[in-house]
């Protein structure tokens, strides 16, 4: 680079006015074009360099191998690594470990640790040991989804073994397609899991809103999964992950065919490194076995069998998501057109008919809906990491002890008006507000008519797949071998650009030298050049045209799907009648589960008066808290401090006691409250001290008012004491902030 002013232009000084501006823009445009070609050349070089690695991940953290799934009795191409904390980050060995599982959906591993502000980075900054589950580009011969599940179970067993002193089982994050795999494993091996976080993960595959979410129609419009089988056969028994990448890119033709490259070309002096960083992950394609992708498409995306409890393992175990005993946190976004909120949350209304069913099953389900971030932004956006993921990691113990039920995570920014800001660890206050299935149904918008169409598409898929396997598959497999698969891969739309712009292309071999000359003599056009404004206007017109094309294509796909599979004649030919209800299987409640629930109810009622001061205090807090807007992190942090000051119990024991008191109040509130005086020790001073602790927790979110104040007054009477203090008082026994920090209250520095 020279020392000249970037906007100055020296050649051809005789030109003036519009002619000079045109020449300036023409030369600048050619310089940008050469630099643009060079960036694409560098992208291709990085792509082939990345492909040559045994495990081409994009983690920004150092890692060490713990277990290699390829060496297992039933091998799978998955690996468990321990993430080394960066300099200045301290790990608390007593905190539960975090295990991030990356999606194998066409791209290579590493999206969960792509940036310092990502899931792994957030977990380590909160003091948690961090592990990562990635994979190699090629699957093991004969590898199945069950083999992957077994490998991940072995990984979690190892993590638990390595952290015997941890306060709780591992928190597992299953990103996107890894989310449903993690949920399946948790349903069959619930003892291995702490809280589950599943960002952007599809679990209810037929769900969506008409006029939106066009990706869910693709399988039906193409006639079902026969095309998946054909593609795998042409690939020599493997499914090229580049096809999945092309499917994602087809959702946004304006960005795929114009905006992404135009943004790079128009800002070539500043955007090159950011572009190359992202493309390193986006272009890292991996393969799946034919058996794997066929199972995924048939059983999940077209069959939609996961949320209905119809999947059965090879050893006869039914996969029922209601068997998960760990809290489940579903994080999704309205701006995500790959996994919209309906597909991320629809499984809940698929499985449960009544709110009491969730509580009776002992499940805690939390959801959080971002307003705008896209699918990839859920995992790699710095803003999301500094807000949602940061709060989830920091409050993971609170999530783990939430009473059974359905909640929404609501975040509000901390301000000068925030009560007790010393109890808030970051810039946001998280509160878990109870929700009902009716409220969730308003988001998911389930429809029997919609499900009848998808059920018809599923039957057509089964018929077409059977016809393909009988009539065409033997001939396809006869001529499609390894060499043919390699040639087919070379012409994949997701692969071809890397070849065209690599040094393998003779036309690109001179680009590097030309780009260096341009950089040495780079002169940018003046920002007030009218042709720059015209350039932006042309780009906007192209984007608008491509967006209209995309919208027209999506509407056409939707109308084709709705008209074909909504046809009463087709449904009748498929053996479906309009009077059939429901159009698909709904999991029932087994007699064994009903008997277990009745037994638990009897046990809790029998023990309603059992316990001592701790149980009485917890029951009082739950009773007051049930009248509030939700569970606030400040109240939990205050309660955590009291635990530390007065002989802390383990998190599992605390969780058990809290749930016992919650159910006691839920089943027979009057009897549970009447038993509190009997549970308290004798002596007014001791009772006053316990009541003071209750006040500290209740007032952590601000002075109680309304029904919460009335319930607190009722508790005070049961304790045999008058009000501990009046409005505006300090909570009884509250320590000043420095002393609280020294005693072990969770604090963290501002992130970002």
N, C-alpha and C positions, 0 to 999 in steps of 0.2 A: 504493500500500500504506500502511496505517496503522501506528502504533507499538504497537498492541495485541498482546498475547500470542496467537500463532496458535491455541492450544488453548482460549482463553477463549471463553465464549458469554454474551452480554449480553441479547438479546431475551427477552421473556416471563419475567421473573424469578419470577412466581408458580408456574411449573411446576417440579415436583421429581420426583426418582426416575425411573422408566421413561418417564414422559411427557416429561420434559425431554430425556432421552437420545434419544428418538424424534424430537422436534422438532429437536434439534441435528443428528442424522444426516440428516433430511429436507432441511433447509436447506443443509447442506454438500453433500449429493448433488446438489441442483439447481444449486448454484454450480459444482460440478465438471462437471456436464453442459453448462452454458453455456460454460464455458472449453474443454471438449472439442470442442463444435461450432465454437468459434472457431479452435481449432488445425486442425481439418479444413478450415475456410474458408481459413486461411492456407496450408495445404498446397495447396489448389486454386489459389490465386493464384500461389504459387511454381511450380506445375506449368505454368500457362499462360504465365507469364513466362519460364520455362525453354524451353518449346516455341517461343517467338518468337525465340530466339537462333539465329544461323546454325549454330553448332556448340555445342549445349547440353551441355557436359561438366561434370564435378564435380571436376576436379583442384583440389587445394589449393595447387598451386605455380604460379608465373608461367611462361609458356611463349612461345616465339616460333616462328612457322611456318618450316619448312625446305623442305618439298615438299608440293604439293597434287596428290593422285592424280587429281582431277577434270580436270586439264589434260593428262593423259597421252594418248598415241595410242590406247590402250585404256583409257578412263577408268574410275575406280573411286572411290567416295565415301570414300576413306581419306586421312588427312593425317599427315605426320611433323612433330613439333614437338620442339624442344630445350627441356628443362626447365632453368630458371634456378635455381641453387642458392640456398637461403635464406641469410639473414645468418648469418655465422659458420661456414659450411660451405665448406671449401676443396676444389677439384677438382684432381686430379693429371692433367695432360694425357697422361702416359705410361701411365696405367692404361687397360685396355680399357673401352670404353663399354658401358653397359647399355641395351638397347632393350626396353621393356615394350609388349606388344601386347595390347590389351583385347578381350574377347569381344563379338561382335555377336550376342547371343542374346536380343534383345527389349529390353534396357536400353541406355541411352546410355553413352558412354565415360567413363572416369575412375576406375574401381574400383581400378586399380593405383596411383593417386595420390590416393585418397580421403581419406587421413589423412597426417599427418606421419610416423607410424609405419606406413608401407606400403612396397611394393616400391621405388618411386622414391626415397622418403626414405632407406631403408636403403642403397640403392646409392650415393647421393650422400654420405651420412655416411661410407661406406667410401672415399671419394675418387674414385669413378668418374663420368665424364660420363654424363648420363642423357638418354634420348630416349623419346618416347611416340608410339605409333601409335594414333590414334583415328579416328572416322568421323562423318559427318553423318547426320541422321535419314533422309534419302531416298536410295536407291540411284540410280546413273546408269542411264539407259535401256539395256536389254540387258546390263547388268553380270552377269558370271558369277563363279564361284569362281576360275577360272583368271585372270581379270582382277585379282582381289584378290591372288592369289599374285604376279603380275607386278609389281603396284604395290609390294608388300612387298619384293620383290627389289630394285627400284629404290631403295627407302628404305635398305636395308642397304648397297647400293653407295655411296650418298651418305654414310652414316655412316662407312664405311671410308675414303672419300676425305677426310673432314674430320679424321680422326685417323691420319695416316700414321705417327706415332711411337708409337702405342699398342702395348703388349706383348701382342698377341693380338687375334684377331677379336672382334667384339661378342658379349657374352653376351645372348641373346635370351630373354625371359620371355613365354611364351604362356599367358595365363590362360584356364582353362575352354575354351570353344569355340574360342578363338584358338590353343589348344595343338595341335589336330589340323591346323589350317591352317599353322602354323609348321613342324610336323613334315613335312608334305607338301612345303613349300618346301625344307626342309633336305635332303630325299631327292633333289630334282632339282637344287638348287644348293648342294651341301655346302661349296663353297669360301667361301661368304659368312658362315659361322657359326663362332663360338666355342662355348662351352658352352650347352646348351639347358636351360632350367628350365621345366617344364610343370606348374603347380599345378592340381589339380582338373580335369584334362583327360581326357575320355573318348576312348579309342583302340580298345578292344575292346568292341563295343556289345552283344554277346550275353552277355557274362560277368556273373556274379552268383551269389548264393546263394539257394536256394529258401527262402521265408519272409521274405526281405528284398528290397530293391532292386526295388520294384514298377514303377518308371517304365519299365523295359525291356520290360514286357509291353504298354504302351499301344498301340503300333503294330499289334501282332497282334490285340488285342481289338477295335480299331476297323476291322479288315479291311484294314489296310495304308495306303499313301500316297495312295489315291484321295481321302481327306478333305483332305489337304494341297492337292491340285490343286483341289478344289472351293472351299476357303477362299481360295486365291489368285485363282481366277476371280471369286468374289464380291467380292473386293477390287480388282477392276479390274486384275489382273496383278501385284498386290503382296500380300505376306503381312504382316499386322498383328502387330508384335512383342508386342502385348498378349496374344495367344493363348499365346505362349511363357511369359509371366509368369504367366498363369492356370494353366498346366500345373505350374509350379514350386509355386504356392500350393496346388494340390490335393493335394500330397504331405503337407501338414500342416494339415488342416482345423481343428484345435484352435487353432493359432496364427493362421491366416488369418481365421477367423470369430469368434474370441473373444479369445484371450490378448493379441494385439498391441494391440487397441483397449482392452481392459479394463486392461491395464498403464498405458496412457496416461491413461485416465479416473481410475483409482484413485490415480495419482501425478501428477496434472495440474500440480501446482506445481513439479515438478522434472524431468519427463520431456519437456516440450514441445519444447525445442530439440533434444534428441537425436533425437526422433522425426522432426522436420522435416528434420534433416540427412540422415538415412538415406532418407527418402521422396523427397527431391530426386533421388536416384539411382534408387531402385526404381521410381519412376513415370515415368522418362524413356524412354518407349517409342520404338523405331525400327522401320523397315520393311525388309523384304528383298524382292528381286525374286522372282517366281514361279520363275524358272529356278534361282535360288540355293537356295531352301528345298527345292525338289523334288529337286535334286541331293543336298543334305545328307541328306534323309530316305531317298531311294532307295539312295544309294551307301554311306552310313555307318550310320545308326541302324537301318535295316531290312536293308539289303544287307550291312553289315559287311565291305566289300571292302578297307578300308584295311590291316588287319593281315595280309592274305593276298596282298598284292602284285598285286591284280587291277585297280587303277585305272590308267588310261592317259590321258595328256593329249591335247589335240587335235592336237598335232604328233607323236604316237606314242611319247612317252616314258613308260615304266612307272614308277609311283611305288612304290618299294620302300624301306621304312624301314631296311633293312639297308645302304643306300647312305650313310646319315648317318655322317659321320666325326667329328663333335664329340661330346663327352660329353653324355649325356642324363640329366637329373635329374628324376625323376617324384616329385612331392610330393602325397600324398593323405591321406585321413583316414577312420578307421572311423566317424566321426560324420557323414559326408557321404552323404546319401541321394540325391543327384543324380549324383555321380560316385564311387561306392564304389571301394575299392582294387582290386576285381576288374576293373572297367572301365578303371581307370587303368594297371594293370600286366599285364592279360591279353595284350596284344599281344606281350609278350616270349616267353611260352610258345607263342603262335600262330606266331611266326616261327622260333624256334630249337628244335631237338630235343635238342641236346647242349650242354654247357657250352663245349666246345672250339669250337663253331660261333661263339659270340660272340667269343672271342679270335681265331679265325682271320679273322673279318671286321674285326678291328681296332676293335670297338665297346666303348665304356665306358658302362655303364648303371648309374646309381645310383638307388635309391628310398628314400623316407622316408615312414613311415606315422605320422600323428598319431593319438592314441588317441581323441580326442573332439570336436575342433572341427568345426563344420558347414561346409557348402559355402562360404558367403560369408565365414566366419571365416578361411578359408585366405588370402584376399586382404586383408581389412581388420581382422582382429583384432590389437590392439596386442600381446597376448601372443605370438601367432605371429610377428609382425614382429620382436619383440625377441629371439626365439629362432631359429626355423628360417630365416627370410629373412635375418636378420642374419648367421647362420653361413654360409649359402650365399654371400652377397655377399662376406664377408670371406675365404672360402676358395676363391674361384672359380678361382684359379690352381692350387691343389692339385687341384681337381676336373678341371681341364683336362689335368693330366699324369698322372693315375692310369693305370696299365697297363690294357690291355683286359680286360674281364671284367664280372661282375655284382657289385654292392656294395649294402649297406644303410648309410645314414647313421645312426649311433648317437650320441646326444648325452647327455653326463653333466654334471651341474652341477659347477663348479669349487668346491673346498673347501680347507680348510687342509691337507689331506693330499695335495693335488695336487702331483705332481713338476714342478718348473720352471714355476711359474705365470706367470713373465714371458714364456713362449712362448705363452700363451693370451690371445687378444685380448679376450674378453668373459667373461660369466658361465658359459658352457658350453664344454665340450671336445667337438669333433666328431671322430669316428673313422669311417673307411669300411671296413667289415668285408666280406670276400668272402662271397658267397652262391652257392648252386647253383640250377639250374632246378628241382630236386626241392623245395627249400625254398620257392621262389616258387610252385610248383604247389600246395603245401599252402595257400597264401593264395588263389590264383585258383580252385582247385578245378574245372579243366576237365572237361567231360563230353560224350561223344559223343551221349548221349541228349538232353541239353539242346540241343546244337547241331542235332540232327535236327529238334527242334520249331521252332527259329528258322528253319531252312532251309525248313521247310514254310510258315511264316508269310511268308517272303520270296516264295515262289512264289505264294501266295494274293494277296499284295500286287500282284505283277506282273499277275496275271489281272484283279483288280478295277480296277487303274489302266487297263488296256487297255479294259475294258468301259465305264468312266466316260468315257474319251476318245472312244470310238466312239459311245456311246448318249446321253450327257447333256451333255458339255462344249459342243457347239455351241449348245444351247438356253440353257445357263447364261450363256455369253458374250454371247448375243444380248440379254439384258435387264439384265445386270449391268454398269453403267457407273460412272463416277466419282462421280456423285451417290449412287447406291445404296451404293457403298463407303463414302462419308462417313457415311451414315445408319447403316450396319452398325457402323462404328467407334464411333459415339456410344453404341451400346448394348452394346459389349463390356464384360464384367464388370470388366475391368481399367481401363476408361475411365470408366464410368458414375458411380462415386463422386465423381470430380473435378467432374463437372457438377452433381451433386446438392448438393454442399456449397460451390459457388462463388457469387460474388456475382451470377451470372446467374440463380440461383434467387431469386425474390422473397421467399421465406420466410427466406432467409439474410441478407437485407440489413440486418436489425435486430440481428443477432447481435454484430457488432463493438461496437456501442454498449452492449449488455447486458453483454458481456464486460468492457468497461472499467469499468462500474459495479461488477461483481462484484470486480474486482481492487482497486478503491478500498475495498471493504467486505468483503474476504475474511476469513472466520472459519472455521478448520478445526475439525472435530469432534475431541473428545478422543481420544487413541489408545487409551484403555481402554474406549471405548464398546462395549458388547456387540454392537451392530449391525454394527460394523466387522468383528468376528470372524465374524459370520454372513455378511457380505458375502464374505469370503475363502472360507468353506466353500461357499457357493453357486457361486462362481467355480470352485473345485476340482471340484465335481460336474459343472459344465458342461464343463470341460476333459476330465474323465474320460469323459464321454459322447461327446464329439466324437472323442477318441482311440479309443474303442471303435468308433465309426462308421468312422473312417479305417482301423483295422486290419481291420474286417469287409469294407470296400470293397476293400482291397488283397488280402485273402485270396480274395475272390470273383473279382477280376481274375486272380489267379494260377491259381486252380483252373480258371477258364474257359479260360485260355490253355493250361494243361497238358493238360486233357482234350480240347480241340478239336484242337490241333496235335500232341498226342502220340498221336492216334488212328491205329492202323495202317491203317485203311480210308482215311482222308483222305490219309495219306502215300502209300498205294498209288495212289490216284486222281491224285495229283500226280506220279506216276512215280518215287517214292522207294521203295526196298526196304530192309527191315531189315538185309539183308546188305551194303548199300552202305557202304563205309568209305573215307575219312572222309566225313561228311555235307557237307563243304564243301572248297573248294580249299585245299591246303597248298602254300606256295611252295617250290619245289625249289631245288637248287643248280645253277646253270648251268655248263656245261663251262668257260666262260671264267673264272668265279670259281674253280673248282677248279684250273684251270691257273695262275691268278694266285697262289693260296695256295701251291701246290707250288713255284712260282718263288721266292716270298718265303722259304720254308723253306730252299731251297737257298742263297739269297743269305746268309741269316743264319748258316747253318752254315759257309759258306765264310769268313765274316768273324769267326768266333768268337774268334780270337786277335788281331784287329786292334784298334787303339786304344792310348791311353796312360793316364796316371795318372787322368784324369777318368773314363774308361770303367771302369777297374779299381775305382775307389772306388764308382761307381754300381752296378756289378755286385755288389760286396760288400754294399752297403746293401740291394739288392733281395733278395739271397740270405738275409740275416738277417731282413729284413722279411717274407719269405714264410712264416716260421715264427710270426709274431705274430698277434694278433687282428685286425689291420687296419692301415690307414694313418692315423696320428694327425697332427693338425694341428701339434702341437709339433715332431715330427720334420721336417715340411716347412718350418716356419718356421726351424728351425736350419739346414737345408740351404740355404734361401734366403739366410740370412746368410753362409754359406760362399761361395755364388756371388757375393755382393756383395763379399766380402773378397778373392776370388781371381779377378777377371776374369770377371764374369758373362756367360754366353752368353744369347742370346735365349730366350724361353720356348718357341718352336717348336723350336729346336735342342735345348734341354734335354729336351723331350717326346720328340723323335725318339731321342735317345741312351738315355733311360730305357726306352723301349719295346724298343729293340734289345737291351739287357741283359736285360730281362724275358724276351723270346722266346728269347734264347740259353740262359738257364737252363732254360726250359720245354722246349726241344727236346732239349738234351743237357747236363744239369747237370754231369756229371763233366768233360766236355771244357771247358765254360765256366769251371769253377773251376780246372782245371789250367792254363788259359791266363793266369790272373791274374798270377802271378810274371813271366811274359814281358812283360806290359803295363806293369809298374812300372819306374820309372827305377832306375838303379844308385845305391847309397849308402844305408846304413842310416838316416842322419839324415833323408833325404828320405822314405824309406818310413815312418819313424816319424811324421813330420809328417802324411802322408796318412792313416795309421792313426788318428792322433789325431782327424782330422776325422770319420772313420767312427765313432769312439767318441762324439764329440759328438752326432752325429745319433741313433745307436742309444740313447744314454742320455737323450735328451730326454724320453722318456716314462717314465723310471724305469730303475733298474738292470736289465739283462737277466737273465732266469732261464729255467730249463728249456731247451727246444730252442733258443731264441734265444741263450742263453748258450753252448750247445754250438756253434752255428753261428759265433758271434763268435770263439770260441777257434779254430775251424777256419780262419777268415779270418786270424787273427793268425799262425798257422803259415805260411800262404801268403805273408804279408808278411815272414816270416822274423824275427818279433819275438815277445817274450813278452808277457804281459798288460800293458796300458798302466797299469792301476791295479787296486786291489782293491775289494771291496764298500764302499759308502758313500763312494767317492771322488768328487771333482769331475771332470767330463769334461775331457779334455785340451784345453787351449786355450780353455776357455769364458770369455767376457768377462762382467764384471759387468753387471747389467741396464742401468744408465745408459749405459754405453759401447755396449751392443748397440742401445739405442734410437737413439743418435746415429749409429750405423752404418747405420741404415735398416731395422731389424727392424720388421715391421708391428705397431703398437700402436693401440689405440683406447680411448676413454673408455667407461666403463660406460654402457649405454643404458638409458633408462627411468627 
